């Protein structure tokens, strides 16, 4: 789990640096229109949001609070992989070494047999 935690926090750091660079050096709307006028830019955006949606399904499944789920999903859809990496890093820290609890959230108790949790 140490490697997974390191990768998740590295993702948070990398996305923080990339977002800072993009917002300080780029023009979000001008650059975005260039991307959306390119067929492969559209493919990349569809790919990105399919991934965000699949990741969001996992968040919705593992969170007990639907309000918390919706807030995280909104963050993922707006902030992208930064929010996904942060969510993953936080829950890897919370569930130190407990992979079933990390992947299943509150449902680990209902899904996993008692001896396997």
C-alpha positions in Angstrom: 0.0 0.0 0.0 3.0 2.3 0.5 3.7 2.3 -3.3 0.0 3.0 -4.0 0.0 5.9 -1.5 3.2 7.3 -3.1 1.8 7.1 -6.6 -1.5 8.8 -5.5 0.3 11.7 -3.8 2.6 12.0 -6.8 -0.5 12.3 -8.9 -1.8 15.1 -6.7 1.5 16.9 -6.9 1.8 16.4 -10.7 -1.7 17.6 -11.3 -1.3 20.5 -9.0 1.8 21.6 -10.9 0.1 21.0 -14.3 -3.1 22.9 -13.3 -1.0 25.8 -12.0 1.0 25.9 -15.2 -2.1 25.8 -17.4 -4.0 28.5 -15.5 -1.0 30.8 -15.3 0.5 30.4 -18.8 -2.6 29.4 -20.9 -5.9 30.8 -21.9 -8.5 28.2 -20.8 -11.2 29.2 -23.3 -8.9 30.0 -26.3 -6.9 26.8 -25.8 -10.0 24.8 -25.2 -11.6 25.9 -28.4 -8.5 24.8 -30.3 -8.7 21.4 -28.7 -12.4 21.0 -29.5 -11.8 22.0 -33.1 -9.5 19.1 -33.6 -11.0 15.6 -34.0 -8.3 14.0 -31.8 -9.0 16.7 -29.2 -12.6 15.6 -29.2 -11.6 12.0 -28.9 -9.3 12.9 -26.0 -12.1 14.8 -24.2 -14.5 11.9 -24.6 -11.9 9.5 -23.4 -11.2 11.7 -20.4 -14.8 12.0 -19.3 -15.5 8.3 -19.9 -12.7 7.7 -17.4 -14.0 10.3 -15.0 -17.5 8.7 -15.2 -16.2 5.2 -14.5 -14.0 6.5 -11.6 -17.1 8.4 -10.3 -19.1 5.2 -10.3 -16.6 3.7 -7.9 -16.8 6.7 -5.7 -20.6 6.6 -5.6 -20.5 2.9 -4.8 -18.0 3.1 -1.9 -19.3 6.3 -0.2 -22.1 5.9 2.3 -23.2 9.5 2.1 -24.7 10.4 -1.3 -24.0 14.1 -0.6 -20.3 13.4 -0.2 -20.4 11.2 -3.3 -22.0 14.0 -5.3 -19.5 16.6 -4.1 -16.6 14.3 -5.0 -18.1 13.5 -8.4 -18.5 17.2 -9.1 -14.9 17.8 -8.1 -13.8 15.0 -10.4 -15.8 16.4 -13.4 -14.4 19.9 -12.8 -10.9 19.3 -11.6 -10.3 16.0 -13.3 -7.5 13.7 -12.3 -6.4 16.1 -9.6 -9.6 15.3 -7.6 -9.4 11.6 -8.5 -5.8 11.4 -7.2 -6.7 13.4 -4.1 -9.7 11.1 -3.4 -7.5 8.0 -3.8 -4.6 9.4 -1.7 -7.0 10.4 1.1 -8.7 7.0 1.2 -5.4 5.1 1.0 -4.2 7.1 4.0 -7.5 6.5 5.9 -7.5 2.7 5.2 -3.9 2.0 6.0 -3.2 -1.5 4.7 -6.9 -2.5 4.4 -7.3 -3.0 0.7 -10.9 -4.4 1.0 -12.0 -1.3 2.9 -10.1 1.0 0.4 -11.9 -0.5 -2.6 -15.3 -1.3 -1.0 -15.6 1.6 1.5 -18.3 1.1 4.0 -19.6 -1.9 2.1 -16.5 -4.0 3.0 -18.3 -5.2 6.1 -21.4 -6.4 4.2 -19.5 -7.9 1.2 -16.4 -9.5 2.7 -16.6 -12.5 5.1 -15.6 -11.5 8.6 -12.2 -13.4 8.5 -11.2 -11.7 5.2 -11.6 -8.0 6.2 
